[in-house]
Amino acid sequence: MITLLCKASGKRSVLHFLTRLHTCPHQVNKKDNKLTHGTAFHWDTVVIAVCIIINSILGLPWLVAATVRSINHVQALSTKGTDKFGNDMIVSVQQTRLTGLFIHVLVLIAIFAMPAVKSIPMPALYGVFLYMGLVSLWSNQFWNRITMLLMQPSLFPSYLYTQRNKETGEQSVKTSSIHKFTLIQLVLFILLYVVKSLPTVAIAFPIIIAICVPIRMYILPKFFTKHELSLLDAASETEPDKTE
């Protein structure tokens, strides 16, 4: 029994790690952020992989992507404008390694300044985390569609899936399909949160995330057309996926 529990715990850790490691680059490197990468970007991945191997051998913690902080880092270095639909967008990003280096130097310094760090009130820290989360919401497609649940169709922001044909006046994706897609995502999100919050089943959290893949690949195509999914599930809200 102990062996089985250890195996289950190990698989959960690996799944959780891989999920975090995939989600963060996907959010940071999406088309809307206008990032460009040289060959050194691939070497970064190699260095991280080598560090993970060494840490595993020595029993040290793995490197885990910090999604919220990474997204806000991109937002802080970006120059913003408006797209052809009048929505906020990133025009360019000042790509540099110096900010990341300075951030982690400060983290290192903080280790030796724990008495001062401990004096910071917890509400202040939670306030910073809350602010970071709220600031990054504007670029989240899921959040944008949740707000649309409470809007009249005539007031929808201009996205690929809400554009109207100039000749027929029809919307790219029907309002009912937009809401149906959003509600399915919302149900899965609530399920993830419930599983994560219950200690007795929290170990299944990465498994629930993994289940989302076959749901997207095999179940959603039964309820939505290929064209609708290419617009609703695109990496960018201004450019449809070309893989569909």
Buried (B, 14 or more C-beta within 10 A) or exposed (E): EEEEEEEEEEEBEEBBBEBBBEEBBEBBEBEBBBBEEEEEEEEEEEEBEEEBEEEEEEEEEBBEBEBBEBBBBBBEBBEEEEBEBEBEBBEBBEBEEEEEEEEEEEEEEEEEEEEEEEEEEEEEEEEEEEEBEEBBEEBEBEEBBBEBEEEEEEEBBBBBBBBEEEEEEEBBBBBEBBBBBBEBBBEBEEEBEEBEEEEEEEBBBBBBBEBBEEEBEEEBEEEBEEEBBBBBBBBBBBEBBEEE
